[in-house]
Amino acid sequence: MTINQLFKKILPFTKPYKNLIFYTILLTVVGSFAAQVNAFILKYTVDTISELLINKTPLKQGLSLLGIISAILLGKEILYSAVQFGQKFYGEKLRIMIARDFSQAIVNKILTYKMAFYTSSLNESGKLQTRIDAGISSLTRLVQNFFIDILPLFANAIVALVCMFLANFYVGLVGLFIIPIYFYVSQMQAKRLSGFRRNMRSYRENKSNQIINLIDSITVIKSFVREDIEAERHKVIQYEMTENQMATRKTSFLFDSIKGFIEQIGVVIVIILTAYFVLNEQMSIGAIMFHIMLFNNVSAPIRQLHRIYDEVNDALIYSESFFDILEDDAQQEPSGSYKPSYIKGCIEIRNVDFSYPNGHQALTDVSMTIEPNQNTALVGLSGAGKSTIINLLDKFYEPSAGQILLDGVDLREYDTDYLRENVGLVLQRNHIFKGSIADNIRYGKTEASFEEVEEAAKKAYIHQQILELPNGYDSEAHLLSGGQQQRIAIARMFLKNPPIIFLDEPTANLDAIATEQIKNSLDAIKVGRTVIIVSHSISQIIDSEHIIVMEKGRVVEDGTHEELFDRHGTYHQIFSAMANSLNIHKITESMKED
């Protein structure tokens, strides 16, 4: 990305703040002229005092002159301080506003992206967070530096250079010619550093992602006593970052020394040239100090060029990945426009193939029909493709081939938001948001009253346990156990009350009594709805009116429990293994003895 491209991308974010930019630029112009006052005052002071000394003028006149000069300089400093305050305040306000807009824009955008975006190895949570945070930080810092540092510096330099030319053309040429040389050296520095900075971006992303993974895996790490291995793994990245940082600093210091040397050459040339003109009686003695001060005003932004290039280079590097995320329209979640008055719930899957973004083929030529107002169980070993079917039906992904119909209409034609509003989804591991229990349940229906929340909790058999907490429904949801959190997720689904329900191991984290309670609740809500359940629970499978058996991404059997069991095929093997794992024979004998 070039600087021109970068500013074109930033421009739309600055348009709402045109007034702020105008006031900042206005103050910058005023400040740039005020910054030259010292040079003119110093020249006038030196020349006047020299004349007074030559003429042996009384001390009283000299003191009067110093009083007037002091008053002018004091007034100028008061004005300059006010200008700087306003300029910095408006510039900082602009930075804060744009940072807010950048943050909101990226959040709004990624919320509309396909599930494949989040499951890609390139967008692991740590890497994604680093790219977003670093992008916003570098971009807003660039805006801040431009309006608070860069713009005033270069405005001062331009005004000072004009004053130098007006005073003496040849001295002005010295200031003019030194600038492109300095720019060239700074550009060389930026190019040499760009590779180091790109490497640093990669190191930071990997480090952030590794720390998040470490925290998420801390229980496993400690249980296997693998702290030393994880520490060593982090040490490798840290040492690579250190080597990269040292190489960066070494290069920066080398070029900074070269630029400092070039600047001092310019100062020496100005002194020699102005001294020559003084000796040749073409300038006054005060003109020497006058031109040196103006040259310093010209070279001030040059002294800052390395930092400016650093900031711009950072913005160019981090903005690439930031805008890649912000402008990745290919990741936009597709949505049709079809919104029927109601959904009956008849689902047909025809010859569907599906591969995940990592290339793994999860489904191959899958066909099935799920009748409305029925409870359909998807049965199979782990990795058979059961959860993938749920993901496709909820439009988290689209089939690689084939077609999915809902009530005779292709699922692609449905408005995605409308479809999901009419689908209830309970997963094996459900996310609990930071906040109260009531807020977490109300996530199923944001406008629900407290009475509706309570009713949903009762249906999920969690109401009584919530009341036993110190703050009841206002308690933090993260205080609940895994099984209790699962029932909170089920309560959300009760509150949503959709015509289609997908249950992916809904009782996996519940104890036996809770499982029985939830089973009764699920039996009640199944009435008049299309229900698809993925489960390894014998009771839930037997209760299903329709069972579809999957194996290695294919449908291998289809029918009722009795029909499939009598075939002595895949279902018979799976069901028998489930029964044996539960020691059904011993359980039956124990119940007979009672």
C-alpha positions in Angstrom: 0.0 0.0 0.0 1.3 3.5 -0.9 0.9 6.6 1.2 -1.5 8.0 -1.4 -3.7 4.9 -1.2 -3.5 5.0 2.6 -4.8 8.6 2.7 -7.6 7.8 0.3 -8.7 5.0 2.7 -8.5 7.3 5.7 -10.3 10.3 4.0 -13.9 8.9 4.3 -13.3 8.6 8.1 -12.2 12.3 8.3 -15.1 13.8 6.4 -17.5 14.0 9.4 -14.9 16.1 11.1 -14.3 18.8 8.5 -14.8 21.6 11.0 -12.2 20.2 13.4 -9.7 19.9 10.5 -10.4 23.5 9.4 -9.8 24.9 12.9 -6.7 22.8 13.2 -5.3 24.0 9.9 -6.2 27.6 10.6 -4.4 27.5 14.0 -1.4 25.8 12.2 -1.1 28.7 9.7 -1.2 31.2 12.5 1.3 29.3 14.6 3.7 28.9 11.6 3.9 32.7 11.2 4.2 33.2 15.0 7.1 30.7 15.1 9.2 33.0 12.9 8.8 36.1 15.1 11.8 35.2 17.3 14.2 35.2 14.3 13.0 38.7 13.2 13.2 40.0 16.8 16.7 38.5 17.3 17.9 40.1 14.1 16.4 43.5 15.0 17.8 43.3 18.5 21.4 42.4 17.5 21.5 45.1 14.7 20.0 47.8 17.0 22.3 47.0 19.9 25.3 47.0 17.6 24.3 50.4 16.3 23.7 51.7 19.8 27.2 50.5 20.8 28.8 52.1 17.8 27.0 55.3 18.5 27.7 55.0 22.2 24.0 55.6 22.9 23.0 56.0 26.6 22.1 52.8 28.5 18.6 54.2 29.1 17.7 53.9 25.4 19.1 50.3 25.3 17.0 49.3 28.3 13.9 50.9 26.8 14.6 48.8 23.6 14.9 45.6 25.7 11.6 46.4 27.4 9.8 46.7 24.2 11.4 43.6 22.7 10.6 41.6 25.9 6.9 42.7 25.8 6.7 41.7 22.1 8.3 38.3 22.8 6.0 37.7 25.8 2.9 38.6 23.8 4.0 36.3 21.0 4.6 33.4 23.5 1.1 33.9 25.0 -0.4 33.8 21.5 1.7 30.9 20.5 0.8 28.9 23.6 -2.9 29.5 23.0 -2.5 28.5 19.3 -0.6 25.3 20.3 -3.2 24.4 22.9 -6.0 24.7 20.4 -4.1 22.9 17.7 -3.2 20.0 20.0 -6.7 19.8 21.5 -8.4 19.7 18.1 -5.9 17.3 16.8 -6.3 15.0 19.8 -10.1 15.2 19.6 -9.9 14.3 15.9 -7.7 11.3 16.7 -10.0 10.0 19.4 -13.1 10.4 17.2 -11.4 8.6 14.3 -10.2 5.8 16.5 -13.8 5.3 17.7 -15.0 5.2 14.1 -12.3 2.8 13.0 -13.1 0.5 15.9 -16.9 0.6 15.3 -16.4 0.1 11.5 -14.3 -3.0 11.9 -16.7 -4.6 14.5 -19.7 -3.8 12.3 -17.9 -5.4 9.3 -16.6 -8.6 10.9 -20.0 -9.3 12.4 -21.4 -9.7 8.8 -18.7 -12.1 7.7 -19.1 -15.8 7.0 -18.3 -18.4 9.5 -15.4 -19.5 7.3 -13.7 -16.2 8.0 -13.5 -17.1 11.7 -12.4 -20.7 11.2 -9.6 -19.9 8.9 -6.1 -20.5 10.4 -5.2 -16.9 9.2 -7.8 -15.4 11.5 -7.1 -17.1 14.8 -8.4 -15.0 17.6 -4.9 -13.8 18.8 -3.8 -12.9 15.3 -7.1 -11.2 14.4 -7.0 -9.1 17.6 -3.4 -8.0 17.0 -4.1 -7.0 13.4 -7.1 -5.0 14.4 -5.5 -3.3 17.5 -2.2 -2.6 15.8 -4.1 -1.3 12.7 -6.3 1.1 14.6 -3.4 2.3 16.8 -1.0 3.0 13.9 -3.7 4.7 11.8 -5.0 6.9 14.5 -1.4 7.8 15.6 -0.7 8.8 12.0 -3.8 11.1 12.0 -2.6 12.5 15.4 0.9 13.1 14.2 -0.2 14.7 11.0 -2.4 17.3 12.6 -0.4 17.8 15.8 3.2 17.3 14.7 3.8 16.9 11.0 1.5 19.7 9.7 2.8 22.4 12.1 6.4 21.4 11.5 6.2 21.5 7.7 4.1 24.7 7.8 6.8 26.3 9.9 9.5 25.0 7.6 7.8 26.4 4.5 7.2 29.8 6.0 10.8 29.9 7.3 12.2 28.9 3.9 10.2 31.6 2.2 11.6 34.1 4.7 15.1 32.9 4.0 14.6 33.4 0.2 13.2 36.9 0.8 16.1 37.8 2.9 18.8 36.3 0.7 18.3 34.1 -2.3 21.6 32.1 -1.9 21.1 31.3 1.8 17.6 30.2 0.9 19.0 27.8 -1.7 21.1 26.1 1.1 17.9 25.4 3.0 16.1 24.2 -0.1 18.8 21.8 -1.3 19.5 20.2 2.0 15.8 19.0 2.2 15.7 16.5 -0.7 19.1 15.0 0.4 17.6 14.4 3.8 14.4 13.0 2.3 16.4 10.6 0.2 18.3 9.3 3.2 15.0 9.0 5.2 13.4 7.0 2.3 16.4 4.6 2.2 16.0 4.2 6.0 12.3 3.4 5.6 12.9 0.8 2.9 15.6 -0.9 5.0 13.3 -1.0 8.0 10.1 -2.2 6.3 11.2 -5.8 6.2 12.1 -5.7 9.9 8.7 -4.2 10.7 6.8 -6.8 8.7 8.6 -9.5 10.6 7.7 -7.8 13.9 4.1 -7.7 12.9 4.2 -11.5 12.3 6.0 -12.1 15.6 3.5 -10.0 17.6 0.5 -11.8 16.0 2.0 -15.2 16.8 2.9 -14.1 20.3 -0.6 -12.8 21.0 -2.2 -15.9 19.7 0.2 -18.1 21.7 -0.6 -16.3 24.9 -4.4 -16.7 24.3 -3.9 -20.4 23.6 -1.8 -20.8 26.7 -4.5 -19.2 28.9 -7.2 -21.3 27.3 -5.1 -24.5 27.8 -3.8 -23.8 31.3 -5.6 -26.7 32.9 -4.2 -29.2 30.4 -0.8 -27.7 30.6 -0.7 -28.0 34.4 -2.3 -31.5 34.5 0.5 -32.8 32.2 3.2 -30.7 33.9 4.2 -29.1 30.6 5.0 -25.6 31.9 8.6 -25.9 30.9 7.7 -26.8 27.3 5.3 -24.0 26.9 7.7 -21.5 28.5 10.4 -22.7 26.0 8.0 -22.3 23.1 7.3 -18.7 24.2 11.0 -18.1 24.7 11.7 -18.9 21.0 9.3 -16.3 19.7 10.5 -13.8 22.3 14.2 -14.3 21.3 13.3 -13.9 17.6 11.5 -10.7 18.4 14.5 -9.4 20.3 16.9 -10.1 17.4 14.5 -8.4 15.0 14.2 -5.4 17.4 18.0 -5.1 17.7 18.5 -5.2 14.0 15.8 -2.5 13.6 17.5 -0.2 16.2 20.9 -0.7 14.7 19.7 0.3 11.3 17.8 3.3 12.7 20.8 4.6 14.7 23.1 4.3 11.6 20.8 6.4 9.4 20.0 8.9 12.2 23.8 9.5 12.5 24.0 10.1 8.7 21.0 12.5 8.8 22.5 14.4 11.8 25.7 14.8 9.9 23.9 16.2 6.8 22.0 18.7 9.0 25.2 20.0 10.6 26.8 20.4 7.1 23.8 22.6 6.3 24.3 24.7 9.5 28.0 25.1 8.7 27.3 26.3 5.1 24.7 28.8 6.4 27.2 30.2 8.9 30.0 30.5 6.3 27.7 32.0 3.7 26.1 34.6 6.0 29.5 35.5 7.5 30.8 36.1 4.0 27.9 38.4 3.2 28.5 40.3 6.5 32.2 40.7 5.8 31.2 41.9 2.2 28.8 44.4 3.9 25.8 42.8 2.2 24.3 41.7 5.5 24.1 43.0 9.0 25.6 41.0 11.9 22.0 40.2 13.1 21.4 38.5 9.8 23.7 35.6 10.8 21.6 34.7 13.8 18.5 35.4 11.7 19.4 32.9 9.0 20.6 30.3 11.5 17.3 30.4 13.4 15.3 30.2 10.2 17.4 27.3 9.0 16.7 25.6 12.3 13.0 26.1 11.6 13.5 24.5 8.2 15.6 21.6 9.6 13.2 20.9 12.5 10.8 18.7 10.5 13.9 17.1 8.9 15.1 16.1 12.4 11.7 14.6 12.9 11.6 12.8 9.5 12.9 9.5 11.0 10.0 9.4 13.5 7.5 10.6 10.8 8.7 7.8 8.5 8.5 5.3 11.3 4.9 6.3 12.0 4.0 6.3 8.3 5.8 3.0 7.7 4.0 1.4 10.7 0.7 2.7 9.3 1.4 1.3 5.9 2.3 -2.1 7.2 -0.4 -2.5 9.8 -3.1 -0.8 7.7 -2.6 -3.4 4.9 -3.9 -6.2 7.1 -6.4 -3.9 8.8 -8.0 -2.8 5.6 -7.8 -6.3 4.2 -10.2 -7.2 7.0 -12.3 -4.1 6.7 -12.7 -4.4 2.9 -12.9 -8.1 2.4 -16.3 -8.2 0.7 -15.7 -11.8 -0.4 -16.3 -12.7 3.3 -19.7 -11.0 3.4 -22.3 -13.5 4.6 -24.7 -14.2 1.7 -28.3 -13.5 2.2 -31.4 -13.9 0.0 -34.6 -11.8 0.4 -37.2 -14.5 0.8 -39.3 -14.0 4.0 -42.4 -16.3 4.1 -45.3 -15.5 6.4 -44.5 -18.6 8.4 -42.1 -21.6 8.2 -43.6 -25.1 8.1 -40.3 -26.9 8.6 -39.9 -29.4 5.8 -36.2 -29.8 5.0 -34.8 -31.6 2.0 -31.1 -32.1 1.4 -30.2 -33.2 -2.1 -26.8 -34.6 -3.1 -24.9 -32.2 -0.9 -21.1 -32.1 -0.7 -19.2 -29.8 1.7 -15.6 -29.1 2.5 -14.4 -26.8 5.3 -12.0 -23.9 4.5 -9.1 -26.0 5.6 -9.9 -28.5 2.8 -11.4 -31.3 4.9 -14.3 -32.9 3.1 -17.0 -33.3 5.8 -20.0 -34.4 3.6 -20.2 -36.4 0.4 -23.4 -36.8 -1.7 -25.6 -36.4 1.3 -29.4 -36.6 0.7 -32.1 -36.7 3.4 -35.7 -35.5 4.0 -36.7 -34.2 7.4 -40.5 -34.0 7.8 -42.1 -31.1 9.7 -43.5 -31.6 13.2 -41.2 -34.5 13.7 -38.3 -35.3 16.0 -35.3 -36.4 13.8 -32.1 -37.8 15.3 -28.8 -37.7 13.5 -26.7 -40.7 14.7 -23.2 -41.6 14.0 -19.6 -41.8 15.3 -17.6 -38.6 15.9 -16.6 -37.0 12.6 -19.5 -38.6 10.7 -20.8 -35.1 9.7 -23.7 -34.6 12.0 -22.8 -31.2 13.3 -21.8 -30.1 9.8 -25.5 -30.7 8.8 -26.6 -28.4 11.6 -24.1 -25.7 10.4 -25.4 -25.9 6.8 -29.0 -25.8 7.9 -28.3 -22.6 9.9 -26.5 -21.1 6.9 -23.2 -20.8 8.8 -21.7 -22.4 5.6 -23.0 -23.1 2.1 -22.8 -26.5 0.4 -19.9 -27.0 -2.0 -22.3 -28.8 -4.3 -26.0 -29.9 -4.1 -29.0 -28.2 -2.7 -30.8 -27.6 0.5 -34.6 -26.8 0.5 -36.7 -25.5 3.3 -40.4 -25.7 2.5 -39.6 -26.3 -1.1 -37.4 -23.1 -1.4 -33.6 -23.1 -1.8 -32.0 -22.1 1.5 -29.8 -19.6 -0.4 -32.9 -17.6 -1.2 -34.0 -17.1 2.4 -33.1 -13.9 4.2 -30.4 -15.1 6.6 -31.5 -13.0 9.6 -35.1 -14.1 9.1 -34.1 -17.7 8.9 -32.1 -17.6 12.1 -34.8 -15.8 13.9 -37.0 -18.9 13.2 -34.4 -21.4 14.3 -33.4 -22.4 17.8 -29.9 -23.7 18.3 -28.5 -25.4 21.4 -24.9 -26.6 21.2 -22.9 -29.0 23.3 -20.8 -26.0 24.5 -22.8 -22.8 24.6 -21.3 -19.4 25.1 -22.2 -17.5 28.2 -21.8 -13.7 27.9 -20.3 -11.5 30.6 -23.3 -10.2 32.5 -26.2 -11.2 34.6 -28.1 -14.5 34.3 -31.2 -12.5 33.3 -29.4 -10.8 30.5 -28.0 -14.1 29.3 -31.4 -15.7 29.1 -32.9 -12.5 27.6 -30.4 -12.9 24.7 -33.0 -15.2 23.2 -35.5 -12.4 23.1 -34.1 -9.0 23.9 -37.4 -7.3 24.7 -38.6 -10.1 27.0 -40.1 -9.1 30.3 -38.7 -10.5 33.6 -41.7 -12.7 33.9 -41.0 -14.3 30.5 -37.4 -14.8 31.6 -38.5 -16.5 34.8 -40.9 -18.8 32.8 -38.1 -19.8 30.4 -35.8 -20.6 33.4 -38.5 -22.7 35.0 -39.0 -24.7 31.8 -35.2 -25.3 31.7 -35.3 -26.4 35.4 -32.8 -23.7 36.5 -35.2 -21.3 38.2 -34.8 -22.7 41.7 -31.0 -22.8 41.5 -30.9 -19.2 40.3 -33.0 -18.1 43.3 -30.5 -19.8 45.7 -27.7 -17.5 44.4 -27.0 -14.3 46.5 -28.3 -11.9 43.8 -30.7 -14.2 42.1 -31.2 -13.4 38.4 -28.8 -10.4 38.8 -25.9 -12.8 39.6 -23.0 -13.1 37.2 -23.7 -15.9 34.8 -20.1 -17.1 34.9 -20.6 -18.2 38.5 -22.8 -21.0 37.3 -21.4 -24.5 36.7 -21.1 -26.0 33.2 -24.4 -27.9 33.5 -26.2 -24.8 34.8 -24.8 -22.7 32.0 -26.1 -25.3 29.5 -29.6 -24.9 31.0 -29.2 -21.1 30.6 -28.6 -21.8 26.9 -31.7 -24.0 26.8 -33.7 -21.3 28.6 -32.7 -18.9 25.8 -34.2 -21.3 23.3 -37.4 -21.6 25.2 -37.7 -17.8 25.3 -37.0 -17.6 21.5 -39.7 -20.2 20.9 -38.8 -20.9 17.2 -40.6 -23.3 14.8 -37.4 -25.2 14.0 -35.0 -26.5 16.7 -31.5 -27.8 16.3 -30.0 -29.6 19.3 -26.4 -30.6 19.2 -25.7 -32.8 22.3 -28.0 -30.5 24.4 -27.6 -32.6 27.6 -23.9 -33.5 27.2 -22.8 -31.5 30.3 -25.7 -32.3 32.6 -26.0 -34.8 35.4 -28.5 -37.7 35.2 -31.3 -35.8 37.1 -30.8 -32.6 35.2 -30.8 -34.7 31.9 -34.1 -36.2 32.8 -35.6 -32.8 33.7 -34.3 -31.3 30.4 -35.7 -34.2 28.5 -39.1 -33.5 29.9 -38.8 -29.9 28.9 -37.6 -30.7 25.4 -40.4 -33.2 25.0 -42.8 -30.3 25.7 -41.3 -27.8 23.3 -41.0 -30.4 20.5 -44.7 -30.4 20.0 -45.7 -28.8 16.6 -42.1 -28.1 15.7 -39.4 -29.5 13.4 -36.6 -30.9 15.6 -33.2 -32.2 14.6 -31.2 -33.7 17.5 -27.6 -34.8 17.4 -27.1 -37.0 20.5 -25.4 -40.0 21.9 -28.2 -40.4 24.5 -30.1 -43.7 24.0 -33.3 -42.2 25.4 -33.3 -39.2 23.1 -32.5 -41.4 20.1 -35.3 -43.9 20.9 -37.8 -41.1 21.4 -37.1 -39.8 17.9 -39.7 -40.6 15.2 -37.1 -40.6 12.5 -33.4 -41.6 12.7 -30.8 -40.8 10.1 -27.5 -42.7 10.4 -24.3 -41.1 9.1 -20.8 -42.5 8.6 -17.7 -40.8 7.2 -19.8 -37.9 5.8 -22.4 -40.1 4.1 -26.0 -41.2 5.0 -25.9 -45.0 5.3 -29.3 -45.7 7.0 -32.6 -44.1 7.4 -35.8 -45.1 9.3 -37.3 -45.7 12.8 -35.5 -47.2 15.7 -37.2 -50.6 15.3 -36.5 -50.7 11.6 -32.9 -49.8 11.9 -32.2 -52.1 14.8 -33.7 -55.1 13.1 -31.4 -54.5 10.0 -28.3 -55.3 12.1 -26.3 -52.7 10.2 -24.4 -49.6 11.3 -27.2 -48.3 13.6 -27.4 -51.7 15.4 -23.6 -51.6 16.0 -23.7 -48.0 17.4 -26.8 -48.6 19.5 -25.4 -51.9 20.9 -22.1 -50.1 21.8 -24.1 -47.3 23.6 -26.1 -49.9 25.6 -23.0 -51.9 26.5 -21.1 -48.7 27.6 -24.0 -48.0 30.0 -24.0 -51.6 31.3 -27.7 -51.9 30.5 -27.8 -55.6 31.6 -26.6 -54.7 35.1 -28.9 -51.8 35.3 -31.9 -54.0 34.3 -30.9 -56.6 36.9 -30.6 -54.0 39.6 -34.0 -52.6 38.8 -35.5 -56.1 38.8 -34.1 -56.8 42.3 -35.8 -53.6 43.5 
